[in-house]
Amino acid sequence: MSHLSIFEFDALVSDDRGVVTEEGVRSVPSRVFDWLEHQGLRQSEAGQAAWARPVHRKGRRAIQVTSYVGVIRAPDGFQIEVLPKIGKVIDGGIESARRRLLEMLRCLHGFRHIRTEHAAIKSAHMPLLEVFLSEFLDAAEHTVKRGLRGEYSLRSENLAALRGKLSFTDHLRHNLTRRDRFFAEFDEFTPDRPENRLLHAALRKTLEWTSMQEHQKRSRELCSLFSAIPVSVHYRLDLSRIRRDRGMEHYQEALDWARLILEEESPLTGAGDHNAPSLLFPMETLFEAFVAKHIGRKLGSPYQLKTQARSHHLVCHQKSAWFALKPDLLVLEGKQCRMVLDTKWKLLDGTKQNGTEKYGLSQSDFYQLQAYGLSYLEGIGDIVLVYPKTAAFQSPLPVFTFPQCEGLKLWVVPFCLDSKTLVPPANSSFSSILHPAHS
């Protein structure tokens, strides 16, 4: 089994020899390339988000990944690890990008159990999917050490000795001529419960997916401890039957990982009915969650952060509200909105102001932020575009103003992924709210 690490917007070409010299282009075996083309076509036909798109590189057909990161696994086991593009412009390259991705994933619901420092150490030595599987194995081992829980289950059986209570109707139907048998109903304590079936199934998948001997060994050892428990067949049904009983707290982390493994549960999954899991995540979503978590921690009283507000609409038509305005983040003071923030996963260049480049900013984003400011701030206050901090974008840009709305100011500011803080402009009206000193 092989794996390949690439960055957002890199392209893949079919080349069984692996000879490619163009920057930003990597080769994959022809069978993997054909599968990727087919998957991209399926996504397009289904109207789903395009995690890959067909392009050409020097006259050759190619597949370009888009702004999604995570793991793509082909049916033959070939793994493609897609990492944040910021890894191209920071020290550390692939290892640093993988560590940053793990930190961001931890801000998403369902991945909160990633032990960042522990996982970051692993990520220097193994691809992303193996890091996920290793975290699951750690959680499963913790559950086993604390003890697998069983439950009482009602059973009906034709027995040689009476146990529980006699099921009179069934007894007459089965034992009318047999006085040595008793058809009885009884409670039996068994480890065959949904939680254990799910863990057993996730361990089996881990054994199938992993290419590391250490993980194979750990998976086999754990599977042997579940040998008396059936493997879950209907995942969704068993997931709906999970009970948060007292004494089941030590199952929580392992079950969260099992859910991700069994359902390939991510904002986007590229897998179909071919046993080829793909966990891909939109970088815009990850960056927004990361910024929200760390800005929220630094807000001082009486401010609070609200995510994904949608209390305003762009227009009304025949008494109906159309086109919801959904800024990523709002800073509230009580019920009053004090600031609107929108995150953008894009690498700006603070030196490219003139001509058509305009730092790399998008005109449509400015229209969007103006609409947010007019609706949520009533045209007076600060609206903020947040971009990742890089060597080319280390400090806020000079303020932008709107000639038709002088009370509204738009700021473009960097967010440092290392210190996990926003870099506010000096002497701005909102620096007292979001200044790192409040952390």
C-alpha positions, 0 to 999 in steps of 0.5 A: 500500500502506498500513500502520497502527500499533496497540498490544496490545488495541486494536480495529479496526473497518470504516470505509473513510472512516477516521473513528473517534474512540474511544480504542483503536479504529482503522479499517481498510478493509472488505476488510481487516476482513473478512479479519481476521474470517475469520482469527480464525475460522480460528484459533478453529476450528483451536484455535490461539492467538487473536491476535484476537477479535471484540468490539463497540464502541458497537454496531459489530462490531470485532476486538480484537488480543490480547497478540501483537505484530509484523506482520499483512499482509493479502492486498492488502498492507495492513500492521498493525503491533501494538506493545507496550502499554507504548508507551501509557504511556511517552514516545516512543509508537510509535517507542519501542515499536517500538524496545523490541520490536526489543530484545526480539526480539533475545533470541529464537532466529532474531532474534539477528542484529538489529543493535539500534542500527542497526535502532532508527534505521531503526524511527523512519522505517519500519514493522516489516516494512520494518525486517525486510526492510532487515536481510535486504537488508543481510545479503544484500548482505554475502553477495554482497560476500564471494562466492556459493559454488558446488558440484560437481554430478553431471550426466548428458547426451548430449554431442557430445564425451566429458566425464567418464566414459561411461555405457555403459547410457544410451549404448547406449540413446540412441546405438546409431545415433549415433556422434557422441554420448556419453552421459556423467556428469560433475561441473559446478561450479555456483552452483545450490545450496540456500543460493543458491536460498533467498536468491534466493527470499527476495529475490523475496518481499522485492521483492513485499512491500516498499512502499519504493522504496529496498528495491525498488531494492536487491531488484532489484539483488540479484535480478539477481546471482542471475539464473543461479540458480533460485528455491527452490520447496520451501523446507523441503527446501532448508532441510534441505539447508543445509550449514555448510561451511567458507567458508560463515560469511558466509551465516549471517545472510542464511540466518537472515533468509531462513528467517524470510521464507520460512517466516514462522517465528514462535511464531504465524503468521496466514498461510494459503494466501493469500500474506499473511505475518504475523509475530506473537509472544506478548508473554509469550514476548518479555518472558520471553526479554528478562528471562532474557537480562539477568538471566543476564548479571548473575548472579555466581558461583556462580549460574546461570540455568535457563529453562523447568525442568520437573523437578517435577509438581503431583500423582502419579496411579497412578505417573504424574506429572501437570501439570508445574510449569514456572516461567519461571526458576530461579536455581541454585547448583550443583544447588540451587535458590535462587530461582524467578522467573516473568515476567508481561507486565502493567502493574501500578499500585502505588497501587491496593492496596485493594478488588478491584484489588489492584495488578492482581495475579491470584490464580491467579498466586499459587497458581501461584507457591506450587506452584513454591515448595513443589516447587522450594524445598521451602517455604523461600526466595524466589519472585518475580513480575516485571512491567515497570516503569512510572511506576505501578509503579517499586518492589517491592511489600511482601513477601507471605507464606503463613500455611500456609508461613511459610518462603516469601516472594513478591516482586512486583518491576519490571524496567526495560526501559531499564536492563535490570535487575531492581529488587530490594527493599531488605534482601531475602535475594535482593538479593545475588544479583540486585542490579544491582551484580553487573552 
